[in-house]
Amino acid sequence: MREIGAYEAKTHLPKLLERVEKGERFIITRHGRPVAELAPVGKRDGDSIRRAIGDLRSFRDELARRGVGVRDLLRKGETVRDLAHKGHRY
């Protein structure tokens, strides 16, 4: 991985981004010390996402066949939003 100074990175950012899009990675340094990494964003796995959504739809359909609705899964005073955000840290 190539090291590049912060000033050079700022000056040549558009060209660096083109290279990053092609898969290159850079360590950005300030006064010779590494401070950041410029790297391509990890690609999302579309097949896995579609599979997960399909699984959720199948689960919802199975619950509906059993006569169970989303509201039946909520505790007293809990909203669908609360259920969706359960475990999230803010």
C-alpha positions in Angstrom: 0.0 0.0 0.0 1.4 3.3 -1.0 1.9 6.1 1.5 0.9 9.6 0.5 1.2 12.9 2.4 -2.0 14.7 3.4 -1.1 17.8 1.3 -0.5 15.7 -1.8 -3.7 13.7 -1.1 -5.7 17.0 -0.9 -4.1 18.4 -4.0 -4.7 15.3 -6.1 -7.9 13.9 -4.6 -9.8 13.5 -7.9 -7.0 11.4 -9.5 -6.6 9.4 -6.3 -10.3 8.6 -6.2 -10.1 7.3 -9.8 -7.3 5.0 -8.8 -9.1 3.9 -5.7 -12.2 3.0 -7.8 -9.8 0.7 -9.7 -8.9 -1.1 -6.4 -5.8 0.8 -5.2 -5.4 1.7 -1.5 -3.4 4.5 0.0 -2.2 5.4 3.5 -2.4 9.1 4.1 0.3 10.5 6.4 0.8 13.7 8.3 4.4 14.5 9.1 5.3 11.0 8.2 2.8 9.3 10.5 -0.1 7.3 9.1 -3.4 9.0 9.9 -6.0 7.5 7.4 -6.5 4.9 4.8 -8.1 5.7 1.4 -9.6 2.4 0.1 -12.4 1.2 -2.1 -15.8 0.7 -0.3 -16.6 -2.9 0.2 -19.1 -4.1 -2.4 -22.5 -5.2 -1.2 -23.5 -8.7 -2.0 -26.8 -8.2 -3.8 -27.6 -11.9 -3.9 -27.3 -12.2 -0.1 -29.4 -9.1 0.4 -32.1 -10.5 -1.9 -32.0 -13.9 -0.2 -32.4 -12.2 3.3 -35.4 -10.2 2.0 -36.9 -13.3 0.6 -36.4 -15.1 3.9 -38.1 -12.3 5.7 -41.1 -12.4 3.3 -41.4 -16.1 3.7 -41.4 -15.8 7.5 -44.0 -13.1 7.3 -46.2 -15.2 5.0 -45.8 -18.2 7.3 -46.9 -16.1 10.3 -49.9 -14.9 8.3 -50.9 -18.5 7.4 -50.9 -19.2 11.1 -53.0 -16.1 11.8 -50.2 -14.2 13.5 -49.9 -10.5 12.7 -47.1 -8.1 13.5 -49.2 -6.6 16.3 -49.4 -10.0 17.9 -45.6 -10.0 18.3 -45.5 -6.6 20.2 -45.4 -6.3 23.9 -47.8 -3.9 25.7 -46.9 -0.3 24.8 -44.3 -1.4 22.2 -44.6 -0.1 18.6 -43.5 -1.6 15.3 -40.8 1.1 15.2 -39.6 -0.1 18.6 -39.4 -3.6 17.4 -37.5 -2.6 14.2 -35.0 -0.6 16.2 -34.5 -3.1 19.0 -30.8 -3.4 19.9 -29.8 -0.3 18.0 -27.4 2.0 19.7 -27.8 5.7 19.1 
